[in-house]
Amino acid sequence: MIVFVFIASLLGLMALGMPVAFALIGCGLVMMLHMGITDPQIVIQNMWDGANSFPLLAVPFFMLAGELMNAGGMTRRIITMAMAWIGHIRGGLGYVAVIAAVIMASLSGSAVADTAALASVLIPLMRNAGYNIDRSCGLIACGGIIAPVIPPSIGMIIFGVTAGVSITKLFIAGIVPGVLMGVAIMFAWRWSIKRDNPRVEPRRNMAERLTETRNALWALVLPIVIIGGLKFGLFTPTEAAVIAAAYSLFVGVVIYREIKIPDLFGLMYRAAETTAVIMFLVAAAGVSAWLITTANIPQQLAEMVQPFMGNKMLLTAILMLLVLVVGTALDFTPTVLIMTPVLMPVVKQAGIDPVYFGVLFIMNNAIGLVTPPVGTVLNVVCGVAKVPMTGVIKGVMPFMIAQIIVLALLVIFPQIVMWPLAMMSR
């Protein structure tokens, strides 16, 4: 009965148009009344406990780093460098979009920010070159959702804090799956443009390529610093976020000189706005998470999937299918915050590695960012390109299917996810 109360109250409040954070609090209050708990201080205490976490300090700093990278010219130089090397081949701008998306994912960790930056630069170029604009938007959207998978990932930070899993291990384990997502959509792009005849960019000589690479070098160094520092234990993920923000500020103000001192307030304000939304969601989810545990909902779920407990692969596949369905209706952060306390006890009871499951879980939620009807990233790319959603939904399908195939392969071959972690732990 309590499971029905939880689902019905949450979906009912969201159907009435209530923001997700307030719906989570309202859902918690309904569950409290059903369970006979009448102390209102429980709500405030769990909201405080949910947000009062040192690792979550990484969120505002990575958000600020993303704003500084885009405003400081780091994003544009990455795209220009990729164009210099492969812009001349058939379908080159699509490959540029994917390579730039992978590099940018290793800088900011925000799917929305990366997608907006990529779309603003590449969509006009792809439109002028004669590419199918709906398909181009779909490619850029699926490139943008690599950001939550490749470190540094804001989604992995939230999951790690909520599930009690090492964020550093999640970061390292997410590298290969993120790259595979990029490779998969490259193959899908190559297949989908067979009948198109877009104009290609002029071939650049080696001197021009090296010049553009040198210009982008400051941006390319940051992922090496972050991953290297985490691998050798030089700093924590939270400290890595501070380093990323400080580095981006230095490059934007001193090296590229595209950020002026008066611009800083606006950049910090936008980062603070986004951070406030995320942190309020985290705080609100703390109420539901406590009540989910108190009501023993994970144990009830475990009893429902008991026949599959002996087969880790099958159980993982069922849980991934569940998350994929939920992701079509909920945005990334609410899905992570709601589903993590429900699923993690089942995962641990079944003996599934929490780091492995966490990477697949985040990857699945990232795919949810391009699945209609919610599809936050789809809305972003449609807004930037000024095209209707209906066409982009069709255009994104080949790339979304390619990434779902990668997810399925990772369910079948878990060693693909865990291999980098084993290598870097030596």
C-alpha positions as a Markdown table, in Angstrom:
| # | Residue | x | y | z |
|---|---|---|---|---|
| 1 | Met | 0.0 | 0.0 | 0.0 |
| 2 | Ile | 2.8 | 2.4 | 0.9 |
| 3 | Val | 4.3 | 2.0 | -2.6 |
| 4 | Phe | 1.0 | 3.0 | -4.1 |
| 5 | Val | 0.8 | 6.0 | -1.8 |
| 6 | Phe | 4.3 | 7.1 | -2.8 |
| 7 | Ile | 3.8 | 6.8 | -6.6 |
| 8 | Ala | 0.3 | 8.2 | -6.6 |
| 9 | Ser | 1.1 | 11.2 | -4.5 |
| 10 | Leu | 4.3 | 12.1 | -6.4 |
| 11 | Leu | 2.7 | 11.7 | -9.9 |
| 12 | Gly | -0.5 | 13.3 | -8.8 |
| 13 | Leu | 1.2 | 16.4 | -7.5 |
| 14 | Met | 3.4 | 16.6 | -10.6 |
| 15 | Ala | 0.3 | 16.2 | -12.8 |
| 16 | Leu | -1.2 | 19.2 | -11.1 |
| 17 | Gly | 1.7 | 21.3 | -12.3 |
| 18 | Met | 3.6 | 21.4 | -9.1 |
| 19 | Pro | 7.4 | 21.8 | -9.5 |
| 20 | Val | 9.3 | 18.5 | -8.8 |
| 21 | Ala | 11.0 | 19.8 | -5.7 |
| 22 | Phe | 7.7 | 20.8 | -4.1 |
| 23 | Ala | 6.1 | 17.6 | -5.3 |
| 24 | Leu | 8.8 | 15.6 | -3.5 |
| 25 | Ile | 8.1 | 17.5 | -0.2 |
| 26 | Gly | 4.4 | 17.1 | -0.7 |
| 27 | Cys | 4.8 | 13.4 | -1.4 |
| 28 | Gly | 6.8 | 13.1 | 1.8 |
| 29 | Leu | 4.0 | 14.8 | 3.8 |
| 30 | Val | 1.4 | 12.4 | 2.3 |
| 31 | Met | 3.6 | 9.4 | 3.2 |
| 32 | Met | 4.0 | 10.8 | 6.7 |
| 33 | Leu | 0.3 | 11.1 | 7.2 |
| 34 | His | -0.3 | 7.6 | 5.9 |
| 35 | Met | 2.4 | 6.2 | 8.3 |
| 36 | Gly | 1.0 | 8.1 | 11.2 |
| 37 | Ile | 4.1 | 10.4 | 11.6 |
| 38 | Thr | 3.0 | 13.9 | 12.7 |
| 39 | Asp | 6.2 | 15.7 | 13.6 |
| 40 | Pro | 6.8 | 18.4 | 11.0 |
| 41 | Gln | 10.4 | 18.9 | 12.1 |
| 42 | Ile | 11.2 | 15.7 | 10.3 |
| 43 | Val | 10.7 | 17.5 | 7.0 |
| 44 | Ile | 13.1 | 20.3 | 7.8 |
| 45 | Gln | 15.7 | 18.1 | 9.4 |
| 46 | Asn | 15.8 | 15.7 | 6.4 |
| 47 | Met | 16.0 | 18.6 | 4.0 |
| 48 | Trp | 18.9 | 20.0 | 5.9 |
| 49 | Asp | 20.6 | 16.6 | 6.1 |
| 50 | Gly | 20.0 | 15.9 | 2.4 |
| 51 | Ala | 21.9 | 19.1 | 1.3 |
| 52 | Asn | 24.4 | 19.3 | 4.1 |
| 53 | Ser | 27.2 | 17.3 | 2.3 |
| 54 | Phe | 30.8 | 18.4 | 1.6 |
| 55 | Pro | 31.0 | 16.5 | -1.7 |
| 56 | Leu | 28.0 | 18.5 | -3.0 |
| 57 | Leu | 30.1 | 21.6 | -2.8 |
| 58 | Ala | 31.5 | 20.3 | -6.1 |
| 59 | Val | 28.2 | 21.2 | -7.9 |
| 60 | Pro | 28.4 | 25.0 | -7.7 |
| 61 | Phe | 32.1 | 25.0 | -8.7 |
| 62 | Phe | 31.6 | 22.7 | -11.7 |
| 63 | Met | 28.6 | 24.9 | -12.7 |
| 64 | Leu | 30.8 | 28.0 | -12.4 |
| 65 | Ala | 33.6 | 26.3 | -14.4 |
| 66 | Gly | 31.2 | 25.5 | -17.2 |
| 67 | Glu | 30.0 | 29.1 | -17.4 |
| 68 | Leu | 33.6 | 30.3 | -17.4 |
| 69 | Met | 34.7 | 27.9 | -20.1 |
| 70 | Asn | 31.9 | 28.9 | -22.4 |
| 71 | Ala | 32.3 | 32.7 | -21.8 |
| 72 | Gly | 36.1 | 32.5 | -21.9 |
| 73 | Gly | 36.4 | 30.9 | -25.3 |
| 74 | Met | 37.6 | 27.4 | -24.3 |
| 75 | Thr | 34.5 | 25.8 | -25.9 |
| 76 | Arg | 34.8 | 27.7 | -29.2 |
| 77 | Arg | 38.5 | 26.8 | -29.5 |
| 78 | Ile | 37.8 | 23.1 | -29.0 |
| 79 | Ile | 35.3 | 23.1 | -31.8 |
| 80 | Thr | 37.6 | 25.1 | -34.1 |
| 81 | Met | 40.5 | 22.7 | -33.4 |
| 82 | Ala | 38.2 | 19.7 | -34.2 |
| 83 | Met | 37.1 | 21.4 | -37.5 |
| 84 | Ala | 40.7 | 22.0 | -38.5 |
| 85 | Trp | 41.5 | 18.3 | -38.3 |
| 86 | Ile | 38.4 | 16.5 | -39.6 |
| 87 | Gly | 36.1 | 19.3 | -41.0 |
| 88 | His | 37.1 | 18.4 | -44.6 |
| 89 | Ile | 35.8 | 14.8 | -44.6 |
| 90 | Arg | 32.3 | 13.9 | -45.7 |
| 91 | Gly | 29.9 | 14.6 | -42.8 |
| 92 | Gly | 32.8 | 16.3 | -41.0 |
| 93 | Leu | 30.8 | 18.8 | -39.0 |
| 94 | Gly | 28.9 | 15.9 | -37.4 |
| 95 | Tyr | 32.2 | 14.2 | -36.4 |
| 96 | Val | 33.4 | 17.6 | -35.1 |
| 97 | Ala | 30.2 | 17.8 | -33.0 |
| 98 | Val | 30.9 | 14.4 | -31.4 |
| 99 | Ile | 34.6 | 15.0 | -30.7 |
| 100 | Ala | 33.9 | 18.4 | -29.3 |
| 101 | Ala | 31.1 | 17.0 | -27.1 |
| 102 | Val | 33.5 | 14.3 | -25.7 |
| 103 | Ile | 36.2 | 16.9 | -24.9 |
| 104 | Met | 33.7 | 19.4 | -23.4 |
| 105 | Ala | 32.2 | 16.6 | -21.3 |
| 106 | Ser | 35.5 | 16.1 | -19.7 |
| 107 | Leu | 35.5 | 19.8 | -18.8 |
| 108 | Ser | 32.1 | 20.8 | -17.4 |
| 109 | Gly | 29.9 | 17.7 | -16.7 |
| 110 | Ser | 26.7 | 19.6 | -17.6 |
| 111 | Ala | 24.6 | 18.2 | -20.5 |
| 112 | Val | 22.5 | 21.3 | -20.9 |
| 113 | Ala | 25.5 | 23.7 | -20.9 |
| 114 | Asp | 27.5 | 21.6 | -23.4 |
| 115 | Thr | 24.5 | 21.1 | -25.7 |
| 116 | Ala | 23.7 | 24.8 | -25.7 |
| 117 | Ala | 27.4 | 25.7 | -26.5 |
| 118 | Leu | 27.7 | 23.1 | -29.3 |
| 119 | Ala | 24.4 | 24.0 | -30.9 |
| 120 | Ser | 25.0 | 27.8 | -30.9 |
| 121 | Val | 28.3 | 27.3 | -32.8 |
| 122 | Leu | 27.6 | 24.3 | -35.0 |
| 123 | Ile | 23.9 | 24.5 | -36.0 |
| 124 | Pro | 24.4 | 27.6 | -38.2 |
| 125 | Leu | 27.4 | 26.0 | -39.9 |
| 126 | Met | 25.5 | 22.7 | -40.4 |
| 127 | Arg | 22.5 | 24.5 | -41.8 |
| 128 | Asn | 24.6 | 26.5 | -44.2 |
| 129 | Ala | 26.4 | 23.4 | -45.3 |
| 130 | Gly | 23.2 | 21.7 | -46.3 |
| 131 | Tyr | 22.9 | 19.1 | -43.5 |
| 132 | Asn | 19.4 | 17.9 | -42.5 |
| 133 | Ile | 18.8 | 20.2 | -39.6 |
| 134 | Asp | 16.6 | 17.8 | -37.5 |
| 135 | Arg | 19.2 | 15.1 | -37.8 |
| 136 | Ser | 21.9 | 17.6 | -36.9 |
| 137 | Cys | 20.0 | 18.7 | -33.8 |
| 138 | Gly | 19.5 | 15.1 | -32.8 |
| 139 | Leu | 23.2 | 14.4 | -33.1 |
| 140 | Ile | 24.2 | 17.4 | -31.1 |
| 141 | Ala | 21.6 | 16.5 | -28.4 |
| 142 | Cys | 23.0 | 13.0 | -28.1 |
| 143 | Gly | 26.5 | 14.4 | -28.0 |
| 144 | Gly | 25.6 | 16.7 | -25.2 |
| 145 | Ile | 24.3 | 13.9 | -23.0 |
| 146 | Ile | 27.8 | 12.3 | -22.9 |
| 147 | Ala | 28.6 | 15.1 | -20.3 |
| 148 | Pro | 27.0 | 13.3 | -17.3 |
| 149 | Val | 28.9 | 10.1 | -18.0 |
| 150 | Ile | 32.5 | 11.3 | -18.6 |
| 151 | Pro | 34.1 | 12.8 | -15.6 |
| 152 | Pro | 33.8 | 15.3 | -14.0 |
| 153 | Ser | 30.1 | 14.6 | -13.8 |
| 154 | Ile | 27.6 | 16.5 | -11.7 |
| 155 | Gly | 25.2 | 13.6 | -11.9 |
| 156 | Met | 27.8 | 11.2 | -10.6 |
| 157 | Ile | 28.5 | 13.5 | -7.7 |
| 158 | Ile | 24.8 | 13.6 | -6.8 |
| 159 | Phe | 24.5 | 9.8 | -7.2 |
| 160 | Gly | 27.7 | 9.2 | -5.2 |
| 161 | Val | 26.4 | 11.3 | -2.3 |
| 162 | Thr | 22.9 | 9.8 | -2.3 |
| 163 | Ala | 24.1 | 6.2 | -2.6 |
| 164 | Gly | 27.2 | 6.4 | -0.5 |
| 165 | Val | 29.5 | 5.4 | -3.4 |
| 166 | Ser | 33.0 | 6.6 | -4.1 |
| 167 | Ile | 32.8 | 9.6 | -6.5 |
| 168 | Thr | 36.4 | 9.1 | -7.6 |
| 169 | Lys | 35.7 | 5.5 | -8.6 |
| 170 | Leu | 32.5 | 6.6 | -10.5 |
| 171 | Phe | 34.5 | 9.2 | -12.3 |
| 172 | Ile | 37.2 | 6.7 | -13.5 |
| 173 | Ala | 34.7 | 4.0 | -14.4 |
| 174 | Gly | 32.7 | 6.5 | -16.5 |
| 175 | Ile | 35.5 | 7.2 | -19.0 |
| 176 | Val | 35.1 | 4.2 | -21.3 |
| 177 | Pro | 31.3 | 4.2 | -21.4 |
| 178 | Gly | 31.3 | 7.9 | -22.2 |
| 179 | Val | 33.7 | 7.4 | -25.1 |
| 180 | Leu | 31.7 | 4.4 | -26.4 |
| 181 | Met | 28.6 | 6.6 | -26.4 |
| 182 | Gly | 30.5 | 9.0 | -28.7 |
| 183 | Val | 31.8 | 6.3 | -31.0 |
| 184 | Ala | 28.3 | 4.8 | -31.3 |
| 185 | Ile | 26.7 | 8.0 | -32.5 |
| 186 | Met | 29.6 | 8.5 | -34.9 |
| 187 | Phe | 28.7 | 5.2 | -36.6 |
| 188 | Ala | 25.0 | 6.2 | -36.5 |
| 189 | Trp | 25.9 | 9.5 | -38.1 |
| 190 | Arg | 27.9 | 7.9 | -40.8 |
| 191 | Trp | 25.0 | 5.5 | -41.6 |
| 192 | Ser | 22.4 | 8.3 | -41.5 |
| 193 | Ile | 24.1 | 10.6 | -44.0 |
| 194 | Lys | 24.7 | 8.1 | -46.7 |
| 195 | Arg | 22.1 | 9.7 | -49.0 |
| 196 | Asp | 23.0 | 13.3 | -48.1 |
| 197 | Asn | 25.4 | 15.4 | -50.0 |
| 198 | Pro | 26.4 | 18.2 | -47.7 |
| 199 | Arg | 29.2 | 20.7 | -48.4 |
| 200 | Val | 32.4 | 20.0 | -46.7 |
| 201 | Glu | 34.8 | 22.4 | -45.1 |
| 202 | Pro | 38.1 | 23.2 | -46.9 |
| 203 | Arg | 41.0 | 21.0 | -45.9 |
| 204 | Arg | 43.4 | 22.7 | -43.6 |
| 205 | Asn | 47.2 | 22.4 | -43.9 |
| 206 | Met | 49.3 | 21.0 | -41.1 |
| 207 | Ala | 50.5 | 24.4 | -39.9 |
| 208 | Glu | 46.9 | 25.6 | -39.5 |
| 209 | Arg | 45.9 | 22.4 | -37.6 |
| 210 | Leu | 48.8 | 22.8 | -35.2 |
| 211 | Thr | 48.0 | 26.4 | -34.7 |
| 212 | Glu | 44.4 | 25.6 | -33.8 |
| 213 | Thr | 45.6 | 22.8 | -31.5 |
| 214 | Arg | 48.0 | 25.1 | -29.8 |
| 215 | Asn | 45.1 | 27.6 | -29.3 |
| 216 | Ala | 43.0 | 24.9 | -27.7 |
| 217 | Leu | 45.8 | 23.5 | -25.6 |
| 218 | Trp | 44.8 | 25.3 | -22.4 |
| 219 | Ala | 41.4 | 23.7 | -22.6 |
| 220 | Leu | 42.8 | 20.2 | -23.4 |
| 221 | Val | 45.1 | 20.3 | -20.3 |
| 222 | Leu | 42.3 | 20.5 | -17.8 |
| 223 | Pro | 40.9 | 17.0 | -18.1 |
| 224 | Ile | 44.4 | 15.6 | -17.7 |
| 225 | Val | 44.8 | 17.6 | -14.5 |
| 226 | Ile | 41.5 | 16.5 | -13.1 |
| 227 | Ile | 41.8 | 12.8 | -13.9 |
| 228 | Gly | 45.5 | 12.6 | -13.0 |
| 229 | Gly | 44.9 | 14.4 | -9.7 |
| 230 | Leu | 42.1 | 12.0 | -8.8 |
| 231 | Lys | 44.0 | 8.9 | -9.8 |
| 232 | Phe | 47.1 | 9.8 | -7.7 |
| 233 | Gly | 45.0 | 11.1 | -4.8 |
| 234 | Leu | 46.3 | 14.7 | -5.1 |
| 235 | Phe | 42.8 | 16.1 | -4.5 |
| 236 | Thr | 39.2 | 15.0 | -3.9 |
| 237 | Pro | 36.3 | 15.5 | -6.5 |
| 238 | Thr | 35.2 | 18.6 | -4.5 |
| 239 | Glu | 38.7 | 20.1 | -4.7 |
| 240 | Ala | 38.9 | 19.1 | -8.4 |
| 241 | Ala | 35.8 | 21.3 | -8.9 |
| 242 | Val | 37.5 | 24.3 | -7.3 |
| 243 | Ile | 40.6 | 23.7 | -9.4 |
| 244 | Ala | 38.5 | 23.5 | -12.6 |
| 245 | Ala | 36.7 | 26.8 | -11.7 |
| 246 | Ala | 40.0 | 28.6 | -10.8 |
| 247 | Tyr | 41.7 | 27.3 | -13.9 |
| 248 | Ser | 38.9 | 28.3 | -16.2 |
| 249 | Leu | 38.8 | 31.8 | -14.6 |
| 250 | Phe | 42.6 | 32.1 | -15.1 |
| 251 | Val | 42.5 | 31.0 | -18.8 |
| 252 | Gly | 39.4 | 33.2 | -19.6 |
| 253 | Val | 40.8 | 36.3 | -18.0 |
| 254 | Val | 44.6 | 36.1 | -18.3 |
| 255 | Ile | 45.3 | 33.8 | -21.3 |
| 256 | Tyr | 42.4 | 34.2 | -23.8 |
| 257 | Arg | 41.3 | 37.5 | -22.3 |
| 258 | Glu | 37.7 | 37.1 | -23.3 |
| 259 | Ile | 36.3 | 37.4 | -19.8 |
| 260 | Lys | 36.3 | 41.0 | -18.4 |
| 261 | Ile | 36.0 | 41.7 | -14.7 |
| 262 | Pro | 32.5 | 43.2 | -15.0 |
| 263 | Asp | 31.3 | 40.0 | -16.7 |
| 264 | Leu | 32.1 | 37.9 | -13.6 |
| 265 | Phe | 29.1 | 38.8 | -11.6 |
| 266 | Gly | 26.7 | 37.7 | -14.4 |
| 267 | Leu | 28.6 | 34.4 | -14.8 |
| 268 | Met | 28.5 | 33.7 | -11.1 |
| 269 | Tyr | 24.9 | 34.7 | -10.9 |
| 270 | Arg | 23.9 | 32.2 | -13.6 |
| 271 | Ala | 26.0 | 29.4 | -12.0 |
| 272 | Ala | 24.3 | 30.2 | -8.6 |
| 273 | Glu | 20.8 | 30.1 | -10.2 |
| 274 | Thr | 21.4 | 26.6 | -11.6 |
| 275 | Thr | 23.0 | 25.4 | -8.4 |
| 276 | Ala | 20.1 | 26.7 | -6.3 |
| 277 | Val | 17.7 | 24.6 | -8.4 |
| 278 | Ile | 19.8 | 21.5 | -8.0 |
| 279 | Met | 20.4 | 21.9 | -4.3 |
| 280 | Phe | 16.8 | 22.5 | -3.5 |
| 281 | Leu | 15.9 | 19.3 | -5.4 |
| 282 | Val | 18.6 | 17.5 | -3.4 |
| 283 | Ala | 17.2 | 18.9 | -0.1 |
| 284 | Ala | 13.6 | 18.0 | -1.0 |
| 285 | Ala | 14.6 | 14.5 | -2.1 |
| 286 | Gly | 16.1 | 14.0 | 1.4 |
| 287 | Val | 12.6 | 13.9 | 2.9 |
| 288 | Ser | 11.4 | 11.3 | 0.4 |
| 289 | Ala | 14.6 | 9.3 | 0.7 |
| 290 | Trp | 14.2 | 9.0 | 4.5 |
| 291 | Leu | 10.6 | 8.0 | 4.3 |
| 292 | Ile | 11.3 | 5.5 | 1.5 |
| 293 | Thr | 13.8 | 3.8 | 3.9 |
| 294 | Thr | 11.5 | 4.1 | 6.9 |
| 295 | Ala | 8.6 | 2.6 | 4.9 |
| 296 | Asn | 10.8 | -0.3 | 3.8 |
| 297 | Ile | 10.0 | 0.3 | 0.1 |
| 298 | Pro | 13.4 | -1.1 | -1.1 |
| 299 | Gln | 12.6 | -4.4 | 0.7 |
| 300 | Gln | 9.2 | -4.6 | -1.0 |
| 301 | Leu | 10.9 | -4.0 | -4.3 |
| 302 | Ala | 13.4 | -6.7 | -3.5 |
| 303 | Glu | 10.6 | -9.1 | -2.9 |
| 304 | Met | 9.0 | -8.2 | -6.2 |
| 305 | Val | 12.3 | -9.0 | -8.1 |
| 306 | Gln | 13.3 | -11.9 | -5.9 |
| 307 | Pro | 13.0 | -14.4 | -8.8 |
| 308 | Phe | 15.7 | -12.5 | -10.7 |
| 309 | Met | 18.1 | -12.1 | -7.7 |
| 310 | Gly | 20.2 | -15.1 | -8.7 |
| 311 | Asn | 20.9 | -13.6 | -12.2 |
| 312 | Lys | 22.8 | -10.3 | -11.9 |
| 313 | Met | 22.7 | -9.6 | -15.6 |
| 314 | Leu | 19.0 | -10.2 | -15.9 |
| 315 | Leu | 18.3 | -8.1 | -12.8 |
| 316 | Thr | 20.5 | -5.3 | -14.1 |
| 317 | Ala | 18.6 | -5.4 | -17.4 |
| 318 | Ile | 15.2 | -5.2 | -15.7 |
| 319 | Leu | 16.4 | -2.3 | -13.5 |
| 320 | Met | 17.8 | -0.4 | -16.5 |
| 321 | Leu | 14.5 | -0.9 | -18.4 |
| 322 | Leu | 12.7 | 0.5 | -15.4 |
| 323 | Val | 15.0 | 3.6 | -15.2 |
| 324 | Leu | 14.7 | 4.1 | -19.0 |
| 325 | Val | 10.9 | 4.2 | -18.7 |
| 326 | Val | 11.0 | 6.6 | -15.7 |
| 327 | Gly | 13.5 | 8.8 | -17.5 |
| 328 | Thr | 10.9 | 9.5 | -20.3 |
| 329 | Ala | 8.7 | 11.3 | -17.7 |
| 330 | Leu | 11.2 | 12.8 | -15.2 |
| 331 | Asp | 14.2 | 15.0 | -15.6 |
| 332 | Phe | 17.8 | 13.8 | -14.9 |
| 333 | Thr | 18.3 | 15.1 | -11.3 |
| 334 | Pro | 14.8 | 14.1 | -9.9 |
| 335 | Thr | 15.2 | 10.6 | -11.4 |
| 336 | Val | 18.6 | 10.2 | -9.7 |
| 337 | Leu | 17.3 | 11.5 | -6.4 |
| 338 | Ile | 14.1 | 9.5 | -6.4 |
| 339 | Met | 15.3 | 6.2 | -7.8 |
| 340 | Thr | 18.7 | 5.9 | -6.0 |
| 341 | Pro | 17.4 | 5.2 | -2.5 |
| 342 | Val | 14.9 | 2.8 | -3.9 |
| 343 | Leu | 17.2 | 0.8 | -6.1 |
| 344 | Met | 20.5 | 0.7 | -4.3 |
| 345 | Pro | 19.5 | -1.6 | -1.4 |
| 346 | Val | 18.3 | -4.1 | -4.1 |
| 347 | Val | 21.5 | -3.7 | -6.0 |
| 348 | Lys | 23.6 | -4.4 | -2.9 |
| 349 | Gln | 21.5 | -7.3 | -1.8 |
| 350 | Ala | 21.9 | -8.9 | -5.3 |
| 351 | Gly | 25.7 | -8.5 | -5.1 |
| 352 | Ile | 25.9 | -6.1 | -8.0 |
| 353 | Asp | 28.9 | -3.7 | -7.8 |
| 354 | Pro | 27.6 | -0.3 | -6.8 |
| 355 | Val | 30.1 | 1.6 | -8.9 |
| 356 | Tyr | 29.2 | -0.5 | -12.0 |
| 357 | Phe | 25.5 | 0.0 | -11.4 |
| 358 | Gly | 26.0 | 3.7 | -10.8 |
| 359 | Val | 27.7 | 4.3 | -14.1 |
| 360 | Leu | 24.9 | 2.4 | -16.0 |
| 361 | Phe | 22.3 | 4.3 | -13.9 |
| 362 | Ile | 23.8 | 7.7 | -14.8 |
| 363 | Met | 24.2 | 6.7 | -18.4 |
| 364 | Asn | 20.6 | 5.6 | -18.5 |
| 365 | Asn | 19.4 | 8.8 | -17.0 |
| 366 | Ala | 21.5 | 10.8 | -19.5 |
| 367 | Ile | 19.7 | 9.0 | -22.3 |
| 368 | Gly | 16.4 | 10.1 | -20.6 |
| 369 | Leu | 17.4 | 13.7 | -21.4 |
| 370 | Val | 16.7 | 13.1 | -25.1 |
| 371 | Thr | 13.6 | 10.9 | -24.7 |
| 372 | Pro | 10.3 | 12.6 | -25.3 |
| 373 | Pro | 8.0 | 13.9 | -23.8 |
| 374 | Val | 10.3 | 15.6 | -21.3 |
| 375 | Gly | 13.7 | 15.5 | -23.1 |
| 376 | Thr | 15.3 | 18.6 | -21.5 |
| 377 | Val | 18.3 | 18.5 | -23.8 |
| 378 | Leu | 16.0 | 18.2 | -26.8 |
| 379 | Asn | 14.2 | 21.4 | -25.7 |
| 380 | Val | 17.5 | 23.2 | -25.4 |
| 381 | Val | 18.7 | 22.2 | -28.9 |
| 382 | Cys | 15.3 | 23.1 | -30.4 |
| 383 | Gly | 15.4 | 26.5 | -28.7 |
| 384 | Val | 18.9 | 27.3 | -30.0 |
| 385 | Ala | 18.2 | 26.0 | -33.5 |
| 386 | Lys | 14.7 | 27.5 | -33.5 |
| 387 | Val | 13.1 | 24.3 | -34.9 |
| 388 | Pro | 10.0 | 22.4 | -33.8 |
| 389 | Met | 10.3 | 19.5 | -31.4 |
| 390 | Thr | 8.4 | 17.0 | -33.7 |
| 391 | Gly | 11.2 | 17.0 | -36.4 |
| 392 | Val | 14.0 | 16.7 | -33.9 |
| 393 | Ile | 12.4 | 13.7 | -32.1 |
| 394 | Lys | 12.6 | 11.9 | -35.4 |
| 395 | Gly | 16.1 | 13.1 | -36.0 |
| 396 | Val | 17.4 | 12.0 | -32.6 |
| 397 | Met | 16.2 | 8.4 | -32.9 |
| 398 | Pro | 19.2 | 6.8 | -34.7 |
| 399 | Phe | 21.6 | 8.3 | -32.2 |
| 400 | Met | 19.5 | 7.5 | -29.2 |
| 401 | Ile | 19.1 | 3.9 | -30.3 |
| 402 | Ala | 22.9 | 3.6 | -30.8 |
| 403 | Gln | 23.5 | 4.8 | -27.2 |
| 404 | Ile | 20.8 | 2.3 | -25.9 |
| 405 | Ile | 22.7 | -0.4 | -27.7 |
| 406 | Val | 25.9 | 0.6 | -25.9 |
| 407 | Leu | 24.0 | 0.5 | -22.6 |
| 408 | Ala | 22.8 | -3.0 | -23.4 |
| 409 | Leu | 26.4 | -4.1 | -24.2 |
| 410 | Leu | 27.6 | -2.8 | -20.9 |
| 411 | Val | 24.9 | -4.8 | -19.2 |
| 412 | Ile | 26.1 | -7.9 | -20.9 |
| 413 | Phe | 29.8 | -7.2 | -20.5 |
| 414 | Pro | 30.3 | -5.4 | -17.1 |
| 415 | Gln | 34.1 | -5.8 | -17.4 |
| 416 | Ile | 34.1 | -2.9 | -20.0 |
| 417 | Val | 33.0 | -0.6 | -17.2 |
| 418 | Met | 35.2 | -1.9 | -14.5 |
| 419 | Trp | 38.4 | -2.4 | -16.5 |
| 420 | Pro | 39.7 | 1.2 | -16.3 |
| 421 | Leu | 39.1 | 1.2 | -12.6 |
| 422 | Ala | 41.1 | -2.0 | -12.2 |
| 423 | Met | 43.9 | -0.6 | -14.3 |
| 424 | Met | 44.1 | 2.7 | -12.5 |
| 425 | Ser | 44.0 | 1.0 | -9.1 |
| 426 | Arg | 47.3 | -0.8 | -9.7 |
